[in-house]
Amino acid sequence: MIVLPRRFVALLTASLIALSSGMLEARPDRTFTLTRSESKEISNFIRLLEEAHYNREAVTAASYPPIVTTFMEDWDAQHLFFLKSDADSFNTQFGEELYWNVRTLGNIDPAFQMFQRYEDRVEARTAWVFRRLQGEFDTGTSEQFKVDRSEVNWLANESEADAVWEKRLLFEIEQELLNDRDIDEAKERVRKRYERRLKNLADIETHEITELFLTNIAQLYDPHSTYFSAETFEDFSIQMRLQLVGIGALLGMEEDECVIKEIIAGGPADLDKRLKPNDKIIAVSQDGSEPIELIGMKLRKIVDKIRGERGTPVHLTIQPADAVDASERKEIILTRDVVNLDSARARGAIFEVPDTKGHTKSVGVISLPTFYGPDPSNTDGAQNSATADIAELISQMQETGIDGLVLDLRDNGGGLLSEAIDLTGLFIEQGPVVQVRSYYGDIKVDEDQDSSVRYAGPLAVLVSKFSASASEIVAGALQNYGRAVVLGDSSTHGKGTVQTVYEMRNLDRRMLMTGEKSGAAKFTIQKFYLPSGSSTQLNGVVPDIVLPSIEDVMESGERFLPQALVWDEIQTTEFNGAPLDAHILSPLREASLARRESLEEFKFLQANIDWFTARQEEKFISLNLDQRIERRDADKAFREQMDERRKRLREENFAFTEFLLTPPEDQSPDPVEVADEKIETATELPAPATTALADAETSADADDMDGEVLSTDEEPEPEGYARLDVHLREALRVIVDAVEIGNNPVYADHAPLTARPSSGG
């Protein structure tokens, strides 16, 4: 246990003064406590990395001191709070002994002390902000504000900090003024923002600091290794199987109150029909216990109280959204059950696309957000599977009739390796999909063993810089076989490593016996290689047809991550296929290039890219309000112009019919195979979802940079396939081009982008 000292009492005492709009109250000293089990878990975590990580020899005790800086930057990425003296003190005090304290003693007191210093600095600076908000601001200044401070040195002293914060605070005030608020409204909104920061900081708990610090250690080995607290591990497991046990609702926080953001179809709340969006959950209780008030409670804790075992009741005290009187309450009792997160499952549609002869081709599109699959430890029956879902969508489309298919893997950050192998097998007869090399140099070839082909017609795979890991395996394998043309950004992410997830309680007999929850280690154990022998690590998969993309302007991808493993290659493995040759790719590329040079939608996309590039290159922004108004008006005019162009282009969207999935069938693995599945399945974090986990907080949608940037939001862009999606439209046209090429008699035996007949047949 560590009771942290108050290091800046004099500074805080001077800062914590009564203000006209309220008072910043000093918080009591915080105590961070590790149990013996937690300390043991920390030591075991370090040993696990040292003994089992793929890159284990690259990290020694001498590798640990830089963790001081990376941990500081996790809290203060823009170098706005910590001082250089803090960094010097921490490096001197902790650097040399960090490894031995953590590995031998399971002691992470340095993490707690660094966090405490950060909390002190934030409180002191917030007090400064509150005082400064009482003064005047010079909006006619000629000063400039540095947009990104992540690469600058730590603040030298309080004087430099004050100077930086003068500019930052003026920048924030002007942001509000630019949104047509008066100066008093602007100040109040800024004040509330900093009050929320303080509250969020006060909510940080021991396990969150521990998780962040241990993840910094894990990422000395590579960027994809991490430590999960027990809470995060539960969320990770939910994302992998797209299932949880709860009430089936997306929750958010508004003014310290828990609000229902969305009811999930098929969940207990949806079937009950009494809980509605925008209802507020005021209190929660279990059978036989007193209600616990939720107002002001951290959302993570609210989620934990609402989730529970399947079949158990939970009592919710609700303030209805349509309540006339704010004091109105009603109790709703729901029985927890399995909730399928269908919004993150595969989805599909058939588009009607014109060809060059004036006819229309039917082209299917299947979008897969992540490679989800059944959990071997879950015996509750029906479970989701990406492969099963895609097979079902293909069957539905084949009943209607399709001439080609686009598999959309953009922004798919990966998932289960077993699903990637099985999914690839839907499009090839059989054969190797991926080669996996261990630390010891052993190479295992993972094959599609099923000789059947679910879809044998022309196929395209659409990728982006955020297509990673399992997505790259599928795209790369289908490219190796010549089974599909790959389109998209200049390359995929470049994550060619295999992670496993290991529950730390497996190393603690007492925890196993008591059933106590533990954290988990996600760490790299192998590297991926395509059937050709080329690694997907660092370089990713390079598309056959590269489309212009804003994502290529951004510093995104494996090569920009610290400690990324290198690219290499191994011997090719035998497979029945070959990459597409120039006779097929050249006409496809030429036709696509001609469209990029002539079609209005590509000019629209390029205008967006040029605007974004110019903004990315700006290092400073003027703090002169008149100049900022000119900039705002120019940007607004540009966005409105883009909105009009987008609206016109959207009218040219191809007609489509969407297809829906049925509830998942029982996909529980054979119990005999569970042990092998745990060892050989690569589990990794999926791409960020557009909404957070059910019974958890919501998160903002990520912009699709290649279809809907720069919207003024006056008329929201339609969702799903109805929006303008330049890359998808081009992929549809490329498939139609391939179909027309395939009509050439020279391809009578094997049309381009179709399943290759077996060598024996």
C-alpha positions in Angstrom: 0.0 0.0 0.0 1.2 3.5 -0.7 -0.2 6.8 0.7 0.9 9.5 -1.6 2.3 12.8 -0.2 0.9 16.1 -1.3 3.8 17.7 -3.1 2.5 21.0 -4.0 0.4 22.1 -1.0 1.7 25.7 -1.0 1.0 26.1 -4.7 -2.5 24.6 -4.4 -3.3 26.6 -1.3 -2.5 29.8 -3.1 -4.6 28.7 -6.1 -7.7 27.4 -4.4 -9.5 30.7 -3.9 -13.1 31.7 -3.9 -14.3 32.7 -7.4 -17.4 34.6 -8.5 -18.6 31.4 -10.3 -17.7 28.9 -7.6 -14.8 27.5 -5.7 -12.3 24.7 -6.6 -12.2 22.5 -3.5 -9.0 20.7 -2.4 -9.4 16.9 -2.6 -8.2 14.7 0.2 -5.0 12.6 -0.2 -5.7 9.6 -2.3 -4.5 6.1 -1.3 -3.6 3.6 -3.9 -3.5 0.0 -2.7 -2.3 -3.2 -4.3 -3.3 -6.5 -2.8 -0.8 -9.3 -2.4 -2.6 -11.1 -5.3 -2.2 -8.0 -7.5 1.5 -7.6 -6.7 2.0 -11.3 -7.5 0.0 -10.8 -10.8 2.3 -8.0 -11.8 5.5 -10.0 -11.2 3.9 -13.0 -13.1 3.0 -10.6 -16.0 6.7 -9.5 -16.3 7.9 -13.1 -16.2 5.3 -14.2 -18.8 6.6 -11.6 -21.2 10.2 -12.6 -20.6 9.6 -16.2 -21.1 6.9 -16.4 -23.8 6.9 -13.2 -25.9 8.0 -13.5 -29.6 10.5 -10.6 -29.2 11.6 -11.6 -25.7 15.4 -11.1 -26.2 15.0 -7.5 -27.3 14.0 -6.3 -23.8 16.3 -6.2 -20.8 16.4 -4.3 -17.5 18.2 -1.5 -19.4 15.1 -1.1 -21.6 12.9 0.0 -18.7 13.9 3.7 -18.0 12.2 5.1 -21.0 8.9 3.9 -19.5 9.0 7.0 -17.3 8.6 9.3 -20.3 6.0 7.2 -22.1 3.9 6.9 -19.0 4.1 10.6 -18.4 3.0 11.2 -22.0 0.1 8.8 -21.7 -1.4 11.3 -19.2 0.0 14.5 -20.8 0.4 13.9 -24.5 0.5 17.6 -25.4 3.2 18.5 -22.7 0.9 21.0 -21.0 1.0 20.0 -17.3 4.3 18.2 -16.4 7.4 20.3 -16.0 10.9 19.4 -17.0 11.8 19.2 -13.3 9.1 16.5 -13.0 10.7 14.4 -15.7 14.2 14.9 -14.4 13.1 13.9 -10.9 11.2 10.8 -12.0 14.1 9.6 -14.2 16.6 10.1 -11.4 14.3 8.5 -8.8 12.8 5.6 -10.7 14.8 4.8 -13.9 17.5 2.5 -12.7 15.4 0.5 -10.2 12.2 0.3 -12.2 12.8 -3.2 -13.6 13.8 -4.8 -10.3 10.9 -3.3 -8.4 8.3 -4.4 -10.9 9.7 -7.9 -11.7 10.8 -8.9 -8.2 8.3 -7.2 -5.9 5.4 -6.5 -8.1 5.8 -2.9 -7.0 4.5 -0.1 -9.2 4.7 2.8 -6.7 6.5 4.9 -9.4 3.3 4.8 -11.5 1.2 6.0 -8.6 3.6 8.8 -7.8 3.8 10.0 -11.4 0.0 9.9 -11.6 -0.2 11.8 -8.3 2.1 14.5 -9.6 0.0 14.8 -12.8 -3.1 15.2 -10.7 -1.4 17.9 -8.7 -0.3 19.7 -11.8 -3.8 19.5 -13.3 -5.5 20.8 -10.2 -3.0 23.7 -9.9 -3.4 24.6 -13.6 -7.2 24.4 -13.4 -7.1 26.8 -10.4 -5.0 29.1 -12.6 -7.6 28.7 -15.4 -10.5 29.6 -13.2 -8.7 32.7 -11.9 -7.7 33.7 -15.4 -11.2 33.3 -16.7 -12.2 36.3 -14.5 -9.9 38.6 -16.5 -10.0 40.0 -20.0 -8.7 38.4 -23.2 -7.1 40.2 -26.1 -8.7 38.8 -29.3 -6.8 41.3 -31.4 -3.4 39.8 -30.7 -0.9 38.9 -33.4 0.2 35.8 -31.4 -0.1 32.2 -32.8 -1.1 29.0 -31.1 0.9 25.8 -31.7 -1.5 23.1 -32.7 0.5 20.0 -31.8 2.9 20.1 -28.8 3.5 16.3 -28.6 7.1 16.7 -30.0 8.2 19.7 -27.9 10.2 19.6 -24.7 8.5 19.5 -21.3 7.7 22.9 -19.9 10.8 24.4 -18.5 9.2 26.2 -15.5 5.9 27.8 -14.3 6.6 31.0 -16.2 6.8 29.1 -19.5 3.8 27.1 -18.5 1.8 30.3 -17.9 2.8 31.7 -21.3 1.7 28.5 -23.1 -1.5 28.4 -21.2 -2.3 32.1 -22.0 -2.4 31.1 -25.6 -4.2 27.8 -25.1 -6.9 29.5 -23.0 -7.4 32.2 -25.5 -7.6 29.6 -28.2 -10.4 27.8 -26.3 -12.3 31.0 -25.6 -12.1 31.9 -29.3 -13.4 28.5 -30.2 -16.6 29.3 -28.3 -16.8 32.8 -29.7 -16.5 31.4 -33.2 -19.7 29.4 -32.4 -21.6 32.6 -31.9 -21.5 32.7 -28.1 -20.8 35.8 -26.2 -17.7 36.2 -24.0 -19.6 35.2 -20.8 -21.1 32.1 -22.4 -17.6 31.2 -23.8 -16.0 31.5 -20.4 -18.7 29.4 -18.7 -18.4 26.6 -21.2 -14.6 26.6 -20.9 -15.0 26.5 -17.1 -17.3 23.5 -17.2 -14.9 21.7 -19.5 -12.2 21.9 -16.9 -14.6 21.0 -14.1 -15.3 17.8 -16.1 -11.6 17.2 -16.5 -11.1 17.3 -12.7 -14.1 15.0 -12.1 -12.8 12.5 -14.6 -9.4 12.6 -13.1 -10.8 12.1 -9.6 -12.6 9.0 -11.0 -9.3 7.3 -12.0 -8.8 4.1 -10.0 -5.9 2.0 -9.0 -6.6 -0.7 -11.7 -6.6 1.9 -14.4 -3.2 3.3 -13.5 -1.9 -0.3 -13.2 -3.3 -1.3 -16.6 -1.7 1.7 -18.3 1.7 1.3 -16.6 1.9 -2.5 -17.4 0.9 -1.8 -20.9 3.8 0.5 -21.3 6.1 -2.3 -20.2 4.4 -4.8 -22.6 4.9 -2.3 -25.5 8.7 -2.4 -24.9 8.4 -5.7 -26.8 6.0 -4.6 -29.6 3.1 -2.2 -30.0 0.4 -4.9 -29.9 1.1 -6.4 -26.5 -0.9 -5.1 -23.6 -2.2 -5.8 -20.1 -5.9 -6.0 -19.5 -7.4 -5.2 -16.1 -10.2 -7.6 -15.1 -12.7 -5.0 -16.3 -11.1 -4.4 -19.7 -10.7 -8.1 -20.2 -14.4 -8.6 -19.8 -15.1 -5.9 -22.4 -12.5 -7.4 -24.8 -14.2 -10.9 -24.5 -17.5 -9.3 -25.3 -16.1 -7.6 -28.4 -14.6 -10.9 -29.6 -17.8 -12.9 -29.4 -20.2 -10.0 -29.9 -22.2 -11.2 -26.9 -22.8 -10.2 -23.3 -25.1 -11.0 -20.5 -27.1 -7.9 -19.5 -30.2 -5.9 -20.3 -29.4 -5.0 -23.9 -28.9 -1.2 -23.8 -26.3 1.3 -24.8 -25.7 3.7 -21.9 -24.2 7.2 -21.8 -23.7 10.0 -19.2 -25.4 13.4 -19.3 -24.9 15.9 -16.5 -23.8 13.1 -14.1 -26.9 11.0 -14.9 -27.0 7.6 -16.7 -29.1 7.8 -19.9 -30.4 5.1 -22.2 -28.9 5.9 -25.6 -30.2 2.9 -27.5 -32.1 -0.3 -27.0 -30.5 -3.3 -28.6 -32.8 -5.4 -30.8 -33.6 -8.8 -29.3 -32.2 -8.0 -25.8 -34.2 -8.1 -22.6 -35.0 -4.4 -22.6 -36.3 -4.6 -26.2 -38.5 -7.6 -25.5 -39.8 -6.0 -22.3 -40.8 -2.8 -24.2 -40.9 -0.6 -21.1 -37.4 0.9 -21.2 -37.1 3.7 -23.8 -34.2 5.7 -25.3 -33.5 8.9 -23.2 -34.9 7.3 -20.1 -32.6 8.0 -17.1 -31.5 5.2 -14.8 -31.5 6.7 -11.3 -30.8 3.7 -9.2 -30.2 -0.1 -9.5 -30.6 -3.0 -7.1 -30.4 -6.7 -7.1 -33.0 -9.0 -5.5 -33.2 -8.5 -1.8 -30.9 -5.5 -1.7 -31.5 -1.7 -1.3 -31.3 0.4 -4.4 -28.0 2.1 -5.1 -28.2 5.7 -6.4 -26.3 6.1 -9.7 -26.2 9.9 -10.0 -22.5 11.0 -10.2 -21.3 7.4 -10.3 -18.6 6.5 -12.9 -20.2 4.8 -15.9 -17.9 1.8 -15.7 -19.3 1.1 -12.2 -22.9 1.5 -13.4 -22.2 -1.0 -16.2 -20.9 -3.5 -13.7 -24.0 -3.2 -11.5 -26.3 -3.8 -14.5 -24.5 -6.7 -16.0 -24.7 -10.0 -14.2 -25.4 -13.7 -14.5 -27.8 -15.0 -17.1 -31.3 -15.5 -15.7 -30.9 -13.2 -12.7 -33.2 -10.1 -12.2 -32.0 -6.5 -12.0 -34.2 -3.8 -10.6 -33.9 -0.4 -12.3 -35.3 2.9 -10.9 -36.2 5.0 -14.0 -37.0 8.6 -14.7 -39.0 8.4 -17.9 -37.8 10.5 -20.8 -41.3 11.9 -21.2 -41.8 12.7 -17.5 -43.5 16.0 -17.0 -42.2 16.1 -13.4 -38.5 15.5 -12.8 -39.3 13.7 -9.6 -41.3 11.0 -11.4 -39.9 7.5 -10.9 -40.9 4.0 -11.9 -39.3 0.6 -11.3 -38.6 -1.9 -14.0 -37.4 -5.4 -13.3 -35.6 -7.1 -16.2 -34.1 -10.6 -16.3 -30.5 -10.6 -17.6 -29.9 -12.6 -20.8 -27.5 -13.1 -23.6 -27.4 -10.0 -25.8 -26.1 -10.3 -29.4 -24.4 -7.2 -30.6 -25.8 -7.4 -34.1 -24.7 -3.9 -35.1 -21.1 -5.2 -35.3 -22.0 -8.3 -37.3 -21.5 -8.6 -41.1 -24.0 -6.9 -43.3 -24.6 -7.0 -47.0 -26.5 -5.6 -50.1 -26.9 -6.2 -53.8 -26.1 -3.2 -56.0 -27.3 -2.7 -59.6 -24.3 -1.5 -61.5 -24.3 -0.4 -65.2 -21.7 -2.0 -67.5 -20.1 -0.4 -70.6 -22.7 -1.9 -72.9 -25.7 -0.3 -71.2 -26.7 -3.4 -69.3 -26.9 -3.8 -65.5 -25.0 -6.2 -63.4 -26.0 -7.3 -59.9 -23.0 -7.1 -57.6 -23.1 -8.1 -53.9 -21.3 -6.3 -51.2 -20.5 -7.8 -47.8 -19.1 -5.5 -45.1 -17.3 -7.1 -42.1 -16.3 -4.9 -39.2 -14.3 -7.5 -37.3 -13.4 -11.2 -37.3 -15.6 -12.3 -34.4 -16.3 -15.9 -33.4 -17.5 -18.3 -30.8 -16.0 -18.4 -27.3 -14.8 -21.9 -26.5 -15.6 -21.4 -22.8 -19.2 -20.2 -23.4 -21.7 -23.0 -23.4 -24.8 -20.9 -23.5 -25.7 -22.1 -27.0 -26.0 -19.8 -30.1 -22.9 -17.8 -30.8 -21.8 -15.4 -33.5 -19.3 -16.4 -36.3 -18.1 -14.1 -39.0 -17.6 -17.0 -41.4 -21.1 -18.4 -40.8 -22.6 -14.9 -41.2 -20.8 -14.3 -44.5 -21.8 -17.7 -45.8 -25.4 -16.9 -44.9 -25.3 -13.6 -46.7 -23.7 -15.2 -49.8 -26.5 -17.8 -49.9 -29.1 -15.1 -49.7 -27.5 -13.2 -52.5 -27.0 -16.3 -54.7 -30.7 -17.0 -54.4 -31.4 -13.6 -55.8 -28.5 -13.8 -58.3 -25.2 -11.9 -58.4 -22.6 -11.4 -61.1 -19.8 -10.5 -58.7 -19.0 -9.8 -55.1 -17.1 -7.2 -53.1 -15.8 -8.1 -49.6 -15.4 -4.8 -47.7 -12.7 -5.1 -45.0 -12.0 -1.4 -44.6 -11.4 -0.4 -41.0 -11.5 -4.1 -39.9 -8.7 -4.3 -37.3 -8.7 -8.1 -37.2 -10.0 -10.7 -34.7 -9.9 -14.4 -34.6 -7.3 -16.2 -36.8 -9.5 -19.2 -37.1 -12.3 -17.1 -38.6 -9.8 -15.6 -41.1 -8.8 -19.0 -42.3 -12.4 -20.4 -42.5 -13.6 -17.2 -44.2 -10.9 -17.4 -46.9 -12.0 -21.0 -47.4 -15.4 -19.8 -48.6 -13.7 -18.5 -51.8 -11.0 -21.2 -52.5 -11.3 -24.9 -53.0 -8.7 -25.7 -50.3 -5.1 -25.0 -49.5 -2.8 -22.9 -47.3 -4.2 -19.6 -46.1 -1.4 -18.4 -43.8 1.9 -19.5 -42.4 2.8 -18.9 -38.8 6.3 -18.8 -37.4 7.1 -19.1 -33.7 10.0 -17.7 -31.7 11.8 -21.0 -32.2 11.6 -20.8 -36.0 8.9 -23.5 -36.3 6.6 -22.8 -39.2 3.0 -24.1 -39.2 0.9 -23.8 -42.3 -2.8 -23.2 -41.6 -5.0 -24.5 -44.4 -8.5 -24.4 -45.5 -9.4 -28.1 -45.3 -12.8 -27.8 -46.9 -12.8 -28.6 -50.6 -16.2 -26.9 -51.2 -16.4 -23.3 -52.4 -19.3 -21.2 -51.1 -18.8 -18.5 -53.8 -16.8 -19.1 -57.0 -17.6 -15.9 -59.0 -15.6 -12.7 -59.5 -14.4 -11.2 -56.3 -12.9 -7.9 -55.1 -11.6 -7.1 -51.6 -11.7 -3.5 -50.5 -9.2 -2.4 -47.8 -7.9 0.7 -46.0 -5.0 1.7 -43.8 -7.0 0.5 -40.9 -7.5 -3.0 -42.3 -5.2 -5.0 -40.1 -4.1 -8.5 -39.0 -6.8 -11.0 -39.9 -8.0 -8.7 -42.6 -4.6 -8.7 -44.1 -4.4 -12.4 -44.0 -7.7 -12.7 -46.0 -6.8 -10.0 -48.5 -3.2 -11.2 -48.9 -4.2 -14.9 -49.3 -6.9 -14.1 -51.9 -4.4 -11.9 -53.7 -1.8 -14.7 -53.7 -4.2 -17.1 -55.2 -5.3 -14.6 -57.8 -8.8 -15.2 -56.5 -9.6 -11.5 -55.9 -8.5 -8.0 -57.0 -7.6 -5.9 -54.0 -8.5 -2.2 -54.0 -8.1 0.6 -51.6 -5.5 2.8 -49.8 -1.8 2.5 -50.7 -1.4 -0.4 -48.3 -3.2 -2.0 -45.4 -2.0 -1.4 -41.8 0.9 -3.8 -41.7 0.2 -5.8 -38.6 1.6 -9.3 -39.2 1.8 -10.6 -35.7 -0.2 -13.2 -33.7 -1.3 -12.4 -30.2 -2.6 -14.7 -27.6 -4.6 -13.7 -24.5 -3.7 -15.4 -21.2 -5.7 -14.9 -18.0 -3.2 -14.2 -15.2 -5.2 -16.2 -12.7 -4.0 -19.3 -14.5 -0.6 -18.6 -12.8 -2.2 -18.3 -9.3 -3.7 -21.5 -7.8 -5.6 -19.7 -5.1 -7.4 -17.5 -7.7 -8.3 -20.5 -9.7 -9.8 -22.2 -6.7 -11.8 -19.2 -5.5 -12.9 -18.1 -9.0 -11.6 -14.6 -8.4 -11.3 -12.4 -11.5 -7.9 -11.4 -12.7 -6.3 -9.3 -15.4 -5.0 -10.8 -18.6 -1.9 -10.5 -20.8 -2.3 -10.0 -24.5 1.1 -10.6 -26.1 2.7 -11.5 -29.4 3.8 -15.1 -29.8 4.1 -15.6 -33.6 4.4 -13.8 -37.0 2.1 -14.2 -40.0 3.3 -15.0 -43.5 1.2 -15.3 -46.6 1.3 -18.5 -48.7 3.9 -16.7 -50.9 6.2 -16.5 -47.9 6.0 -12.7 -47.6 5.2 -11.2 -44.2 2.3 -8.8 -43.8 4.3 -7.1 -41.0 5.1 -3.5 -41.5 4.5 -3.4 -45.3 1.0 -4.7 -45.2 -0.9 -5.8 -48.3 -0.4 -3.5 -51.3 -3.6 -3.3 -53.4 -3.7 -4.2 -57.0 -5.5 -0.9 -57.7 -4.7 2.0 -55.4 -7.4 4.6 -54.9 -6.8 8.2 -53.7 -7.4 8.4 -49.9 -7.1 10.9 -47.1 -5.8 8.1 -44.9 -2.7 8.1 -47.0 -2.0 11.6 -45.9 -2.2 10.6 -42.3 0.7 9.0 -40.4 -1.2 5.8 -39.9 0.0 2.2 -40.1 2.4 -0.2 -38.4 5.5 1.6 -39.6 4.6 4.7 -37.5 4.3 2.6 -34.2 7.2 2.4 -31.8 8.9 -1.0 -31.3 7.2 -2.4 -34.5 8.7 -5.7 -35.6 10.6 -5.8 -38.9 9.3 -7.2 -42.2 10.9 -10.4 -43.4 9.9 -13.4 -45.5 10.1 -17.2 -45.5 9.9 -19.9 -48.1 6.8 -20.1 -50.1 4.4 -23.0 -49.5 2.8 -24.9 -52.3 -0.7 -23.7 -53.3 -2.9 -23.9 -56.4 -2.9 -20.4 -57.6 -0.9 -17.3 -58.7 -1.3 -13.6 -58.4 -3.2 -11.8 -61.2 -1.0 -11.1 -64.2 -0.7 -8.0 -66.3 -3.2 -9.4 -68.9 -5.9 -9.0 -66.3 -4.7 -6.2 -64.1 -3.7 -3.8 -66.8 -7.1 -3.4 -68.3 -8.7 -3.2 -64.9 -6.2 -0.5 -63.8 -6.5 1.5 -67.0 -10.3 1.5 -66.8 -10.1 2.6 -63.2 -7.6 5.3 -63.9 -9.7 6.7 -66.7 -12.7 7.0 -64.3 -10.5 8.7 -61.7 -9.5 11.3 -64.2 -13.0 11.9 -65.5 -15.6 11.3 -62.9 -16.8 14.1 -60.7 -16.8 11.9 -57.5 -13.0 11.6 -57.8 -12.6 15.3 -58.2 -14.8 15.7 -55.1 -12.6 13.3 -53.2 -9.4 14.9 -54.4 -10.7 18.3 -53.2 -11.3 16.9 -49.8 -7.8 15.4 -49.7 -6.2 18.6 -50.8 -8.1 20.6 -48.1 -7.2 18.0 -45.4 -3.6 18.0 -46.5 -3.3 21.7 -46.2 -4.8 21.7 -42.7 -2.5 18.8 -41.7 0.5 20.8 -42.7 -0.4 23.8 -40.5 1.7 24.0 -37.4 0.3 27.2 -36.0 -3.1 28.9 -35.9 -3.5 32.6 -35.5 -5.0 33.8 -32.2 -6.3 37.0 -33.9 -10.1 36.6 -33.8 -10.8 38.5 -37.0 -8.3 36.2 -38.8 -9.9 33.2 -37.3 -13.4 34.4 -38.4 -12.1 34.8 -41.9 -10.7 31.2 -41.7 -13.9 29.9 -40.3 -16.0 31.6 -43.0 -13.7 30.2 -45.7 -13.9 26.7 -44.3 -17.6 26.9 -43.9 -18.0 28.1 -47.5 -15.8 25.2 -48.6 -17.8 22.7 -46.5 -21.1 23.9 -47.9 -19.8 23.6 -51.4 -18.7 20.0 -50.6 -22.1 19.3 -49.1 -23.8 20.4 -52.3 -21.4 18.3 -54.4 -21.9 15.3 -52.1 -25.7 15.7 -52.3 -25.6 15.7 -56.1 -23.3 12.8 -56.3 -25.4 10.8 -53.8 -28.2 11.0 -56.3 -26.1 8.9 -58.6 -25.7 6.1 -56.1 -26.4 2.7 -57.5 -29.7 1.2 -56.5 -29.3 -1.5 -53.8 -31.2 -4.0 -51.8 -30.0 -4.7 -48.3 -29.9 -8.2 -46.7 -30.3 -9.0 -43.0 -28.8 -11.8 -41.0 -30.9 -14.3 -38.9 -30.0 -14.9 -35.2 -26.8 -17.0 -34.8 -27.0 -20.7 -34.7 -25.3 -22.8 -32.0 -21.6 -22.4 -32.9 -20.2 -23.9 -29.6 -16.9 -25.6 -30.3 -16.5 -29.3 -29.8 -15.3 -29.6 -26.2 -12.4 -31.8 -27.3 -11.0 -29.0 -29.4 -11.2 -26.3 -26.8 -7.7 -26.7 -25.6 -6.2 -26.5 -29.0 -8.4 -23.5 -29.9 -7.1 -21.6 -26.9 -3.5 -22.2 -27.9 -3.8 -21.7 -31.6 -6.4 -19.0 -32.0 -4.9 -15.5 -32.5 -7.0 -13.1 -30.6 -6.5 -9.4 -31.0 -8.3 -6.1 -30.5 -11.0 -5.5 -33.1 -11.2 -2.1 -34.9 -13.0 0.6 -32.9 -16.7 0.1 -33.1 -19.0 2.9 -34.0 -20.8 2.4 -30.7 -19.4 1.0 -27.5 -20.4 -2.3 -25.9 -24.0 -2.8 -24.9 -24.5 -1.9 -21.3 -21.5 0.4 -21.6 -20.8 3.9 -22.6 -21.2 5.1 -26.2 -18.4 6.5 -28.3 -18.3 8.8 -31.3 -18.5 7.5 -34.8 -15.3 7.7 -36.7 -15.4 9.7 -40.0 -15.1 7.8 -43.2 -12.5 10.1 -44.7 -13.0 8.9 -48.2 -16.8 9.4 -48.4 -18.2 12.0 -46.0 -15.6 14.4 -44.7 -16.3 18.1 -44.3 -20.0 17.9 -43.7 -21.7 20.9 -42.0 -24.2 18.5 -40.3 -27.1 20.6 -41.5 -28.3 17.6 -43.4 -26.7 14.5 -41.9 -25.2 12.0 -44.3 -27.3 8.9 -44.7 -26.0 5.8 -42.9 -24.8 2.5 -44.3 -24.9 1.9 -48.0 -27.1 5.0 -48.7 -24.2 7.4 -48.1 -21.7 8.5 -50.7 -18.9 6.0 -50.7 -16.4 6.7 -53.5 -14.2 3.7 -52.9 -17.1 1.3 -52.8 -18.6 2.7 -56.0 -15.3 2.2 -57.8 -14.9 -1.4 -56.4 -18.3 -2.2 -57.8 -17.3 -0.8 -61.2 -14.0 -2.8 -61.2 -15.9 -6.0 -60.6 -18.2 -5.2 -63.5 -15.1 -4.6 -65.6 -13.8 -8.0 -64.5 -17.0 -9.7 -65.5 -16.8 -8.2 -69.0 -13.2 -9.3 -69.3 -14.3 -12.8 -68.3 -16.7 -12.9 -71.2 -13.7 -13.2 -73.5 -13.5 -16.7 -74.9 -9.8 -16.9 -74.0 -10.9 -17.2 -70.4 -13.4 -20.0 -71.0 -11.7 -22.4 -68.6 -11.0 -19.9 -65.8 -12.5 -16.4 -65.8 -10.6 -13.7 -64.0 -11.2 -13.4 -60.2 -13.0 -16.7 -60.0 -12.2 -19.9 -58.1 -9.5 -21.9 -59.8 -10.5 -25.5 -60.7 -8.6 -28.1 -58.7 -5.3 -29.4 -60.2 -6.8 -32.8 -60.2 -9.9 -31.8 -62.1 
